[in-house]
Amino acid sequence: MNKEEYLIKAFKEIRDKNLTVPFELVPGTTVTDIEKMLTSLGKSYLSTKSPIDKIFYEKIEELRKFRQ
């Protein structure tokens, strides 16, 4: 699966959760607009190369696993 396919799948899963904002993803990181966060993470993940892209991948995975 390439980066674009991964983002489509991951973002669908995140949106399907219907997360209520604001919420604290991790201590010190409060999400107030999920769409802005996804846009930022997606653009950053697509524009970077390893090993930096791992940081954005990990943030996306945190959102995928997040439970309110």
Summary of the structure (lengths in Angstrom):
residues: 68
radius of gyration: 11.6
end to end distance: 28.3
largest distance: 32.0
contacts: 155
relative contact order: 0.20
helix: 60%
strand: 10%
